[in-house]
Amino acid sequence: MDPNPYLAPQAPPPAFEPPGQPPPVFTWYRIYCWAMAVIYLLVIGMGIVFLALDPETLEMAPAEADLAGFFYIIIGVVLAAIYLTGALVPAKKWGWIYGIIAISISMTSCACLPAAIPLLIFWLKAETKAFFRV
């Protein structure tokens, strides 16, 4: 018999996978990082196209086309490096923190929100923290 009938029923503790087994969110996180890296590699390509094409074709001033091309290349290189690194993070505490940062950066785009929000929710769960030893 329960010692105090007025207490709310307690749920059993969650069953965690063994620490050696990565949780499913880790696989999805890696897929997400690879996809984001490919997107930003395409942004680099777009910057190269802006520099290579005649500004008249783009209906832009030459300085404007060059500035846009350099901007796309710089942003593409930085973000592709972030997501390529994110796809290869080890199961260490800093890897879990890096994952939160990478997911949060992608949340600045409305197009990424449908994938980033569920990924972040599962990334913050106890089983993921246990895998990363956080």
C-alpha positions as CSV (number, residue, x, y, z in Angstrom):
1,M,0.0,0.0,0.0
2,D,1.2,3.5,-0.9
3,P,2.4,5.4,2.2
4,N,0.7,8.7,1.2
5,P,-2.3,8.3,-1.1
6,Y,-2.4,12.1,-1.7
7,L,0.9,12.1,-3.7
8,A,0.8,12.1,-7.5
9,P,1.8,8.8,-9.0
10,Q,5.5,8.7,-10.0
11,A,6.5,7.6,-13.5
12,P,9.2,5.0,-13.7
13,P,12.7,6.3,-14.6
14,P,13.3,6.4,-18.3
15,A,15.1,3.5,-19.8
16,F,18.3,4.7,-21.4
17,E,20.3,2.9,-24.1
18,P,23.7,1.8,-23.1
19,P,26.2,4.7,-23.2
20,G,28.1,3.1,-26.1
21,Q,25.0,3.2,-28.3
22,P,24.3,6.6,-29.9
23,P,20.7,7.8,-29.6
24,P,18.8,8.2,-32.9
25,V,19.0,12.0,-32.7
26,F,22.8,11.8,-33.1
27,T,22.3,10.1,-36.6
28,W,19.7,12.7,-37.6
29,Y,22.0,15.5,-36.3
30,R,24.8,14.2,-38.6
31,I,22.5,14.0,-41.6
32,Y,21.3,17.5,-40.8
33,C,24.8,18.8,-40.6
34,W,25.8,17.2,-43.9
35,A,22.7,18.6,-45.6
36,M,23.5,22.1,-44.3
37,A,27.1,21.8,-45.4
38,V,26.0,20.9,-48.9
39,I,23.6,23.9,-48.9
40,Y,26.5,26.2,-47.9
41,L,28.8,24.7,-50.5
42,L,26.2,25.6,-53.1
43,V,26.2,29.2,-51.6
44,I,29.9,29.3,-52.3
45,G,29.2,28.2,-55.9
46,M,26.6,30.9,-56.2
47,G,29.2,33.4,-55.1
48,I,31.7,32.2,-57.7
49,V,28.9,32.5,-60.3
50,F,28.3,36.1,-59.2
51,L,32.0,36.9,-59.7
52,A,32.3,35.0,-63.0
53,L,29.2,36.3,-64.8
54,D,29.0,39.6,-66.5
55,P,27.2,42.1,-64.2
56,E,25.0,43.1,-67.1
57,T,23.6,39.6,-67.2
58,L,22.8,39.9,-63.5
59,E,21.3,43.4,-64.0
60,M,23.6,44.7,-61.3
61,A,26.4,47.3,-61.1
62,P,29.8,45.7,-61.3
63,A,30.8,46.7,-57.8
64,E,27.5,45.3,-56.5
65,A,27.9,42.0,-58.2
66,D,31.5,41.6,-56.9
67,L,30.4,42.5,-53.4
68,A,27.6,40.0,-53.5
69,G,29.9,37.3,-54.8
70,F,32.5,37.9,-52.1
71,F,29.8,38.0,-49.4
72,Y,28.3,34.7,-50.6
73,I,31.7,33.0,-50.7
74,I,32.7,34.2,-47.2
75,I,29.4,33.3,-45.6
76,G,29.4,30.0,-47.4
77,V,32.9,29.1,-46.3
78,V,32.3,30.0,-42.7
79,L,29.0,28.1,-42.4
80,A,30.1,25.1,-44.4
81,A,33.1,24.7,-42.1
82,I,30.8,25.0,-39.0
83,Y,28.5,22.3,-40.3
84,L,31.2,20.0,-41.7
85,T,32.8,20.1,-38.2
86,G,29.4,19.5,-36.6
87,A,28.9,16.4,-38.7
88,L,32.2,14.9,-37.3
89,V,31.9,15.8,-33.6
90,P,32.9,13.1,-31.2
91,A,30.7,11.9,-28.3
92,K,32.3,14.3,-25.8
93,K,30.8,17.2,-23.7
94,W,32.1,19.8,-26.1
95,G,30.5,17.9,-29.0
96,W,27.1,18.2,-27.4
97,I,27.6,22.0,-26.8
98,Y,28.8,22.3,-30.4
99,G,25.6,20.6,-31.6
100,I,23.4,23.1,-29.7
101,I,25.3,25.9,-31.3
102,A,25.1,24.5,-34.8
103,I,21.3,23.8,-34.5
104,S,20.8,27.3,-33.1
105,I,22.6,28.9,-35.9
106,S,20.3,27.2,-38.4
107,M,17.3,28.4,-36.5
108,T,17.9,31.9,-37.8
109,S,16.4,30.7,-41.1
110,C,12.6,30.1,-41.3
111,A,13.3,27.4,-43.9
112,C,15.3,25.3,-41.4
113,L,12.9,25.7,-38.4
114,P,10.7,22.6,-39.3
115,A,13.8,20.4,-39.0
116,A,15.8,22.3,-36.4
117,I,13.1,22.6,-33.7
118,P,12.4,18.8,-33.4
119,L,16.2,18.2,-33.6
120,L,16.8,20.6,-30.8
121,I,14.1,19.1,-28.6
122,F,15.5,15.6,-29.0
123,W,19.1,17.0,-28.6
124,L,18.2,18.3,-25.2
125,K,16.8,15.0,-23.9
126,A,18.6,13.1,-21.1
127,E,19.5,10.1,-23.3
128,T,21.5,12.4,-25.6
129,K,23.2,14.1,-22.7
130,A,24.1,10.7,-21.2
131,F,25.6,9.6,-24.6
132,F,27.8,12.8,-24.6
133,R,28.5,12.4,-20.9
134,V,27.2,15.9,-20.1
